[in-house]
Amino acid sequence: MKTKITEFLDKKNIKYKVLNHSKEVYTCEEAAKERNVPLDEMVKCILLKSKDKFYFLACLLADKQIEPNKVREILNSKRLSFASKEEIKELGYEMGAVPPLLLNKEIKIVFDNEIKNKDRVNISSGNPKAGIELKAIDLIRLVHPIIGDIKK
């Protein structure tokens, strides 16, 4: 399966593996089962928005929960809320299939610090029928995220 993300990774000479699903999936738990990988290798990406409509992407390992107050502190934002399904769609994505690469808008990205401790991670391909496995260090080099503790 070719996507914008696989084409981007090819251009950057990044090694990756496409992991196809037998069906569309929209949660990390379902995706981990379909890909036959541990949940703690999955990177979930949560789109947040500020009161003044700026978007941020918070990414953490799927076996953890986000702590919005920690994200607010890191971003120096007074208030953050979760983007709605409609807002995610307006940005060109589907809920549960937001990748941390090639976002359609300039968005600050925050990675939980545990991601950098992983050898490999799984991210969304942008298509709910496949995921991408790559080295965590390659993902960090491509994204240039802010890194901090954002989990509960």
C-alpha angles and dihedrals in degrees: 000000000000122000134164087264096053090047090050092049090048091053090050091048091237116158114232142150125228110222110200123208127219088225140009113283130191105184132064090234092057092043093051090053093047092048094040093230132128116269091236090066092057118096113211117202119207120193113218131182134203126227089261092054099257112145128222131183118219115195126190140151110286095237089064133070125231121247103210093196091060090051090050091052093049092048093040090232125150096213135011129181134183115267114245125243088254093052091050089051091049088059089054101259141103123237107263093024105072111133124204090229132075097008113189092232136039101268130167110237126208121194123197109243092242091071091070090057093060124093094211135006139192122230136177116272089212087256119091090220097065145028135202127233118202141146113288091226090056091051091050092049091051097045101039091206130182103254124212146122107290101153131100 
